[in-house]
Amino acid sequence: MSAGNKMVKAAGAIVIMNLLSRLLGFGREMAIADKFGVSTAVDAYLVAYTIPYFLQAILGAALVTAVVPIFTEYLVEKREKEAWMLVSNLLNISFAVLLLFTIMGVGFSTLLVKLTAPGFNPEATELASSLTKIMFPSVIFMGVGMLLTGILNAFHYFALPAFAPGFSSLVIIIAVIVFGSKYGITGLAVGTLVSMLGFLIIQLPILRKLGFRYSFTFDYKHPDIKRIAATIMPIVIGVAVNQIYFAINRVFASGLAEGSIAALNYAFRLMQLPLGIFVVAVSSVIFPTLSAQAIAKDYPKLKATLMRGLRLVTLIAIPAGVGLIVLAEPIVALLFERGAFDATATAMTAKALIFFSVGMFAQAANLVITRAYYAVQDVRTPFIMSLISIIVNVVLSFILIKPLTHGGLALANSLAATVNTGLLYFYLTRHLEGLPHKQLGASLLKILIASGVMAWFTLKIFTLVSGSLMIQVAIAILVGAFVYGGLIILLREEETISIIRQGLSRLKL
């Protein structure tokens, strides 16, 4: 089997696990929405979780990004015993650093809440501070768990790490159902903390199966620990862009109408569904491959892997974004409008979803392009471009918040992400000369044409079909997907034809 076909096969396995994980994630959001709606309590919970989630997401993702190329190098050179010693060393150092962050976070919880939500009244600030103290230790569990994810990915184990967030969501759903009524938002906070411990624990058995044996080593002077330390901060900024965007949103939205932060959160989660299912799968699979090709200095194959990854994510991200734009309100109503989540909450969330979806393609392409930079161990360029995009986001938030309220914050995110991705692709030629721009452009044009036609049919079918909202949405999506798939085949988009041929060859066997 060719490297490209292996990539598609591995991505398919991750897609299945990601789909299950994301469905559980939406079950989590639906459970929270049903129990608490778009209330001050939810706003306080989300603000309380902003800093710990920000730290665990960016530090964890940064550890994965920094470790995979180095660990891949050990595996390519057949130095597994040394690699496991490095893992123990990393685990111990990471635990110590994250424990320090946790102590500081708990101690300065009120200050953190005031910085992230300056528009909160005293009661909301006190509640958010209390919830912060409960949830901040999750930084340790999630950070160490993400490090384990990176190690498993380097061994080309993707499915279980992809499901781990789903297991975490399942724990939160149980906490909302069992403890939500009795303990309120505090029960949700405790459930969130326990869920992150579950994210870590579920990955341990397969790590042991691979041959890992823990040892208490704490050698911060190890050459590869120094290599990781030297690159970690630029990578943190590079992988933290979305979290920084969202933190900026919460700062601005804290002074808007009640529920604005919650509406942005629900919309962002919904927009992230196709990204989390498909795009993360592709970027996770290609990263070890890109790293191995960069170590071998096989740049023709590296370019081919990168281009295939970009075409794969584009194939999904553009029609998904268009679909969410044309069906924003019915999708939000179908998923969330029950219990405390009323029609006003639906309208607020749909408005944010439309503007978030504008930038879906840019965010998808960014996940793949940055992996190419990190594979060739260039952390500086993504760092600089991320800083530029954050500045663009802040400026656009000031400009757009007045005419579009919380929707303007979502649009600012999308435009900033587009600037970031455009700059990254432009400067990538410094490492990879002769990228097939025309080939990629031709694929984009075909996908845009197919997505535009799909949007017309989807909206038309939705208005013509009678019945429950679920039936209307389901039929509209199915018809839209059929139209899009048919047009992509008729336009002979290269990646689609390759996937179909691969599937047919398996059927013949």
C-alpha positions in Angstrom: 0.0 0.0 0.0 1.4 3.4 -1.0 2.1 6.1 1.7 -0.8 8.2 0.4 -3.2 5.3 0.7 -2.0 4.5 4.2 -2.6 8.1 5.1 -6.2 8.0 3.8 -6.8 4.6 5.6 -5.4 6.0 8.9 -7.4 9.2 8.5 -10.5 7.1 8.0 -10.0 5.3 11.3 -9.5 8.6 13.1 -12.6 10.1 11.4 -14.7 7.3 12.9 -13.3 7.8 16.4 -13.4 11.6 16.0 -17.0 11.4 14.9 -17.9 9.4 18.0 -15.9 11.8 20.1 -17.5 14.8 18.6 -21.0 13.4 18.9 -20.3 12.9 22.6 -19.0 16.4 22.7 -22.2 17.7 21.2 -24.1 15.5 23.6 -22.2 17.3 26.3 -23.0 20.8 24.9 -26.7 19.8 24.5 -26.8 18.5 28.1 -25.4 21.8 29.4 -27.7 23.8 27.2 -30.7 21.9 28.3 -29.8 22.2 32.0 -28.5 25.8 32.1 -29.4 27.5 28.8 -27.5 30.8 28.0 -27.4 32.1 31.6 -25.0 33.9 33.8 -24.0 30.6 35.4 -22.9 29.2 32.0 -21.0 32.4 31.3 -19.3 32.1 34.6 -18.4 28.4 34.0 -17.0 29.2 30.5 -15.0 32.1 31.8 -13.7 30.0 34.7 -12.6 27.4 32.2 -11.0 29.8 29.8 -7.6 30.0 31.5 -7.2 26.3 32.5 -8.6 25.1 29.1 -6.4 27.6 27.3 -3.3 26.3 29.2 -4.1 22.6 28.8 -5.0 23.0 25.1 -2.1 25.1 24.0 0.6 23.5 26.3 -0.7 20.0 25.5 -0.9 20.7 21.7 2.5 22.4 21.8 4.1 19.4 23.6 2.6 17.1 20.9 3.9 19.4 18.2 7.4 19.7 19.7 7.8 16.0 20.7 6.5 14.2 17.6 9.4 15.2 15.3 12.0 14.4 18.0 10.4 11.1 19.0 10.1 10.2 15.3 13.8 10.8 14.9 14.5 8.3 17.7 12.2 5.7 16.1 13.8 6.2 12.7 17.2 5.7 14.2 16.0 2.5 16.1 16.7 4.1 19.6 13.5 3.0 21.3 15.0 2.4 24.8 16.4 6.0 24.8 13.1 7.2 23.5 11.2 5.7 26.5 13.7 7.3 28.9 13.0 10.6 27.2 9.3 10.1 27.6 9.6 9.5 31.4 11.8 12.6 31.6 9.2 14.6 29.7 6.3 13.3 31.8 8.1 14.3 35.1 9.1 17.7 33.9 5.7 18.4 32.4 4.0 17.4 35.6 6.1 19.7 37.7 5.6 22.7 35.4 1.8 22.1 35.1 1.6 21.7 38.9 3.2 25.1 39.3 0.7 26.6 36.8 -2.1 25.0 38.8 -0.9 26.5 42.2 -0.6 29.9 40.6 -4.0 29.6 38.9 -5.9 28.7 42.0 -4.1 31.4 44.0 -4.9 34.1 41.5 -8.3 32.9 40.4 -10.2 36.1 41.1 -7.6 38.2 39.2 -7.7 35.9 36.2 -11.5 36.2 36.1 -11.3 40.0 36.2 -8.8 39.9 33.4 -10.8 37.5 31.2 -14.2 39.0 31.9 -13.9 42.6 33.0 -17.6 43.2 32.3 -18.8 40.7 34.9 -20.7 42.0 37.9 -19.4 41.1 41.4 -21.7 38.1 41.8 -20.7 36.6 38.5 -17.0 37.3 39.2 -17.2 35.5 42.6 -19.0 32.5 41.0 -16.4 32.3 38.2 -13.5 32.5 40.7 -15.0 29.6 42.7 -15.4 27.5 39.6 -11.8 28.3 38.5 -10.4 26.9 41.7 -12.3 23.7 41.2 -11.3 23.2 37.5 -7.7 24.5 37.4 -6.1 21.2 38.3 -7.4 19.8 35.1 -4.4 21.5 33.5 -2.2 18.7 34.8 -4.3 15.8 33.6 -5.0 17.3 30.1 -1.4 18.5 29.6 0.1 15.1 30.5 -2.7 13.3 28.5 -1.8 15.4 25.4 1.8 14.4 25.7 0.8 10.8 25.7 -1.3 11.5 22.6 1.8 12.8 20.8 3.8 9.7 21.7 1.1 7.3 20.5 0.8 9.3 17.3 4.5 9.0 16.7 4.0 5.2 16.8 1.1 5.7 14.3 -1.5 4.9 16.9 -4.3 7.4 16.3 -7.7 5.9 17.1 -7.6 5.7 20.9 -6.2 9.2 21.4 -8.9 10.5 19.0 -11.6 8.9 21.2 -10.1 10.1 24.5 -11.8 13.5 24.3 -15.1 11.7 23.7 -14.6 9.7 26.9 -14.0 13.0 28.7 -17.3 14.4 27.3 -19.2 11.2 28.4 -18.0 11.9 32.0 -19.3 15.5 31.8 -22.7 14.3 30.4 -23.0 11.9 33.4 -22.1 14.7 35.8 -24.7 17.1 34.3 -27.4 14.4 34.5 -26.5 13.1 37.9 -25.3 16.2 39.8 -26.6 19.1 37.7 -30.0 19.5 39.5 -28.6 19.0 43.0 -25.3 20.9 42.8 -25.9 23.2 39.8 -23.0 24.6 37.9 -20.6 23.5 40.7 -21.5 19.9 39.9 -20.6 20.6 36.2 -17.2 22.0 37.3 -16.3 18.9 39.4 -17.4 16.7 36.5 -15.2 18.6 34.1 -12.2 18.1 36.4 -12.9 14.3 36.7 -13.4 14.1 32.9 -9.8 15.3 32.3 -8.4 12.6 34.5 -10.3 10.1 32.4 -8.7 11.6 29.2 -5.3 10.8 30.7 -6.1 7.3 32.1 -7.7 5.9 29.0 -4.5 6.2 27.1 -2.2 4.4 29.6 -2.9 0.8 28.7 -1.8 1.1 25.0 1.3 3.0 26.1 2.3 0.2 28.3 1.6 -2.3 25.5 4.1 -0.5 23.3 6.8 -1.2 25.8 6.8 2.0 28.0 8.1 1.5 31.6 8.0 4.5 33.8 11.2 5.7 35.4 11.8 8.6 37.8 14.2 10.7 35.8 14.3 14.5 36.0 17.1 15.6 33.7 16.2 19.1 32.5 19.8 19.3 31.0 19.1 16.5 28.5 20.0 17.8 24.9 16.5 16.9 23.6 14.8 18.4 26.6 16.7 21.6 25.7 15.6 21.3 22.1 12.0 21.0 23.2 12.3 23.9 25.6 13.9 26.1 22.9 10.9 25.6 20.6 8.0 25.2 23.0 7.1 28.9 23.4 7.0 29.8 19.7 4.9 26.7 19.2 2.6 27.6 22.0 1.7 30.9 20.3 1.4 29.1 16.9 -1.0 26.4 18.2 -2.8 28.7 20.6 -4.3 31.1 17.9 -7.9 29.8 18.1 -7.8 29.8 21.9 -6.4 33.3 21.9 -9.1 34.4 19.5 -11.7 32.9 21.8 -10.2 34.5 24.9 -10.4 37.8 23.1 -14.0 37.1 22.2 -14.8 36.6 25.9 -13.1 39.8 27.0 -15.1 41.8 24.4 -18.4 39.8 24.9 -18.4 40.2 28.7 -19.8 43.7 28.2 -22.5 42.7 25.7 -26.0 41.3 26.3 -26.4 38.3 28.7 -25.6 35.0 27.0 -23.3 36.5 24.4 -20.3 34.4 25.7 -22.4 31.3 25.8 -23.8 31.9 22.2 -20.2 32.3 20.9 -19.2 29.1 22.7 -22.0 27.0 21.3 -21.5 28.4 17.8 -17.7 27.8 18.0 -18.2 24.2 19.1 -20.6 23.6 16.3 -18.3 25.1 13.7 -15.5 22.9 15.1 -17.5 19.7 14.5 -16.4 19.1 10.9 -12.9 20.4 11.7 -12.5 18.1 14.6 -13.9 15.0 12.8 -12.1 15.3 9.4 -9.4 18.0 9.5 -7.8 17.0 12.7 -7.7 13.4 11.5 -5.8 14.4 8.4 -3.4 16.7 10.2 -2.7 14.1 12.9 -1.9 11.4 10.3 0.3 13.4 8.1 2.4 15.0 10.9 4.6 11.9 11.7 4.9 11.2 8.0 6.0 14.8 7.2 8.5 14.6 10.1 10.0 11.4 8.9 10.2 12.8 5.3 11.9 16.0 6.6 14.4 13.9 8.6 15.2 12.0 5.5 15.3 15.3 3.5 12.9 13.7 1.0 11.3 17.0 0.0 9.5 15.8 -3.2 7.5 13.3 -1.0 7.1 15.9 1.7 5.5 18.3 -0.8 3.3 15.6 -2.2 2.1 14.6 1.4 1.4 18.3 2.2 -0.6 18.9 -1.0 -2.6 15.7 -0.5 -3.4 16.8 3.0 -4.5 20.3 1.9 -6.7 18.8 -0.9 -8.3 16.4 1.6 -9.2 19.1 4.2 -10.4 21.5 1.5 -12.7 18.8 0.1 -14.5 18.8 3.5 -14.0 22.2 5.0 -15.5 24.4 2.2 -18.8 22.6 1.7 -19.1 22.1 5.5 -18.7 25.9 6.0 -21.1 26.7 3.3 -23.7 24.2 4.7 -23.4 25.7 8.2 -24.0 29.2 6.8 -27.2 28.3 4.8 -28.7 26.1 7.6 -27.3 27.9 10.6 -30.6 28.6 12.4 -32.4 25.3 11.8 -29.2 23.3 12.8 -28.8 25.3 16.0 -32.5 25.0 16.8 -32.5 21.2 16.2 -29.4 20.6 18.3 -30.0 23.0 21.2 -33.5 24.6 21.4 -35.0 22.8 24.3 -35.2 23.4 28.1 -33.6 26.7 29.0 -32.3 27.2 25.5 -35.1 29.3 23.8 -35.6 30.9 20.4 -33.6 34.0 21.4 -30.6 31.8 22.3 -31.0 30.1 18.9 -30.9 33.4 17.0 -27.9 34.6 18.9 -26.0 31.3 18.4 -26.9 31.1 14.7 -25.7 34.6 14.1 -22.3 33.7 15.5 -22.2 30.4 13.6 -22.6 32.1 10.3 -19.6 34.4 10.8 -17.5 31.6 12.3 -18.1 29.4 9.3 -16.7 32.0 6.9 -13.3 31.1 8.2 -13.6 27.4 8.3 -11.5 26.8 5.2 -8.7 29.0 6.5 -8.7 27.2 9.9 -8.6 23.8 8.2 -5.7 24.7 5.9 -3.8 26.2 8.8 -3.8 22.9 10.7 -2.1 21.2 7.8 0.3 24.0 6.7 1.6 24.5 10.3 2.5 20.8 10.5 4.8 21.2 7.5 6.6 24.1 9.2 7.0 22.1 12.4 8.1 19.0 10.5 11.0 21.0 9.0 11.5 22.4 12.5 10.7 26.0 11.6 8.8 27.3 14.7 9.6 31.0 14.1 7.5 31.6 11.0 4.2 30.3 12.5 4.9 32.2 15.7 5.3 35.5 13.8 2.2 35.0 11.6 0.2 34.1 14.7 1.2 37.3 16.4 0.2 39.3 13.3 -3.2 37.5 13.1 -3.9 38.2 16.8 -3.3 41.9 16.2 -5.6 41.7 13.2 -8.3 40.0 15.3 -8.1 42.6 18.1 -8.4 45.5 15.6 -11.3 43.9 13.7 -13.1 43.1 17.0 -13.0 46.8 17.9 -14.3 47.7 14.4 -17.0 45.0 14.0 -18.4 44.7 17.6 -20.6 47.8 17.3 -22.4 47.0 14.1 -22.6 43.2 14.5 -22.3 42.8 18.3 -21.1 39.2 19.1 -21.4 38.3 15.4 -18.7 40.8 14.7 -16.3 39.0 17.1 -16.9 35.7 15.2 -16.3 37.5 11.9 -13.1 39.0 13.3 -11.9 35.5 14.2 -12.6 34.3 10.6 -10.8 37.2 8.9 -7.8 36.9 11.2 -7.5 33.2 10.5 -7.7 33.9 6.8 -4.8 36.4 7.1 -2.8 33.9 9.1 -3.2 31.0 6.7 -2.5 33.1 3.6 0.7 34.4 5.0 1.8 30.9 6.1 1.2 29.4 2.7 3.0 32.3 1.0 6.2 32.0 3.1 6.2 28.2 2.9 8.0 28.4 -0.4 11.2 29.3 1.5 11.3 25.6 2.6 9.5 23.9 -0.2 10.2 25.4 -3.6 8.0 24.5 -6.6 4.7 23.9 -4.7 2.0 23.0 -7.3 -0.1 26.2 -6.8 -2.0 25.8 -10.1 -3.0 22.2 -9.1 -4.2 23.3 -5.7 -6.0 26.3 -7.2 -7.8 24.1 -9.7 -9.0 21.8 -6.9 -10.2 24.9 -4.9 -12.1 26.2 -7.9 -13.9 22.9 -8.5 -14.8 22.6 -4.8 -16.1 26.2 -4.7 -18.3 25.6 -7.7 -19.7 22.4 -6.3 -20.2 24.0 -2.9 -22.1 26.9 -4.4 -24.5 24.7 -6.3 -24.9 22.5 -3.2 -25.9 25.6 -1.1 -28.7 26.5 -3.6 -30.1 23.0 -3.6 -29.8 22.6 0.2 -31.7 25.8 0.9 -34.3 25.0 -1.7 -35.0 21.5 -0.4 -35.2 22.8 3.2 -38.0 25.2 2.2 -39.9 22.6 0.1 -39.8 19.7 2.5 -42.6 19.5 5.1 -42.5 17.7 8.4 -40.5 18.0 11.6 -37.4 20.2 11.8 -35.3 17.0 12.1 -36.7 15.7 8.8 -36.2 19.0 7.0 -32.6 19.3 8.1 -31.7 15.7 7.5 -33.2 15.6 4.0 -31.6 19.0 3.1 -28.2 17.8 4.2 -28.5 14.5 2.4 -29.5 16.1 -0.8 -26.8 18.7 -0.5 -24.2 16.1 0.2 -25.4 14.0 -2.8 -25.3 17.1 -5.1 -21.9 18.1 -3.9 -20.4 14.6 -4.2 -21.9 14.2 -7.7 -20.5 17.5 -8.9 -17.1 16.8 -7.5 -17.0 13.5 -9.4 -18.2 15.1 -12.6 -15.6 17.8 -12.3 -13.0 15.1 -11.7 -11.5 16.5 -8.6 -8.3 14.4 -8.2 -8.4 13.5 -4.5 -12.0 12.3 -4.8 -11.3 10.1 -7.7 -8.3 8.6 -5.9 -10.4 7.8 -2.8 -13.1 6.2 -4.9 -10.6 4.0 -6.7 -9.1 3.0 -3.4 -12.5 2.0 -2.1 -13.3 0.0 -5.2 -10.0 -1.8 -5.1 -10.8 -3.0 -1.6 -14.2 -4.2 -2.7 -12.6 -6.3 -5.4 -10.5 -8.0 -2.8 
